[in-house]
Amino acid sequence: MARVKSGVIAHKRKKNVLKHTKGFKWGRKSKFRQAHEAILHASVHSYRGRKEKKRDFRKLWTVQIGAAAKEDSMSYSQLIKLLKDKHIELDRKVLAELARDYNEIFKEIIAKIK
């Protein structure tokens, strides 16, 4: 049986790992073992970050809607309750965009639910 050398495959694997660590600091960008470890940790952080991003944006939208509702002397919770009671199904992302960029339309919505 012929001897199988893994030089080509090992080189390709190292090249792929180092390609993913481009821009990392210190030895994590050039030393294979440290680079491989850094990729494992980075993937955990990126997975968690994708979940946190959704939470952060929902908090931001809530604050923006609440601030716009306060101008019409209404709290955020009152606004959401009245929207649900009137069966106006706008999600928080759209409401925040209306409150931020199209304030007159947001005020019309508030006038309609009062």
C-alpha positions, 0 to 999 in steps of 0.5 A: 500500500502506498504512503499517503502524505497530507501536505497539500490538505494540511496546507489548504486547511491552514490557509483557509483558517488563516484566511478567516482570521484576517484582521485579527490582532497579534498571533491570532492572525498568523499562527495556526493554533491561535487562529483556529482557537480565535475562529472558534470563539469568534463564531460563538460571539457572532452567533450570540451577537445575531440574537442580541441585535434583535433585542437591541433594535426592539429596545431602540424602537420602543424608546423612539415610539415612546419619545414620539408618543410623549409629545402627544401626552401619551405613554408607550404602553397606552399607545400600544394598547390603543393600537391593539384595541383599534386593530391597527397592526403596525409593528414596532419597526414601522411605528419607530420609522414613522415616529422618526422620519414621518412625524405628521403621519405618526400624529395622524395615527395617534389622533385616529386612535384617541 
